[in-house]
Amino acid sequence: MNCCPTCPPVTQTCSLEVTAGYWVWGEVYINDQPTGKKIDYSIPGMKTIIINNVPCNQQVSIVIVDPCGYRSHTEWIFINPGLNVLNFAYW
């Protein structure tokens, strides 16, 4: 709570680290919105990605969409302030 009328509002930064399990690749979607971040278990440097500006203090859905438009299963995670971690273990 910010009671100071001249103080800037307190902002919370939330981010999500997603690690791809075996045979997981495609673009990461949060709440059915594309993030522009691609993940690929087979490419070094793309097995783990970090997405910034994730909605804070709420549960979000994570889906991976491959280049052909096929969607993975949905993972749910509650996003707390700071860095959150999700291992997307399977397609």
ZINOR-V25405 format. One line per field, one symbol per residue. ss: DSSP state (@ for helix, = for strand, . for the rest). psi: psi as a letter, one per 40 degrees, with the letter a starting at -180 (. if undefined). burial: b if it has 9 or more other C-alpha atoms within 8 Angstrom, else e. A space follows every 10 residues. Layout:
ss->???
psi->???
burial->???
This chain:
ss->.......... ...======= ....====== ..======== .......=== =......=== =====..... =...=====. .=======.. .
psi->hhehdeiiih ihhhihhhhh ahfhiahhhh fehieehiih dehheedhih hifihifihi hhihhideeh iaihihhhhi iahihhhgdi .
burial->eeeeeeeeee eebbbbbbbb bebbbbbbbb eeebbebbbb beeeebbbbe beebebeeeb bbbbbbeeee eeeeeebebb bebbebebbe b
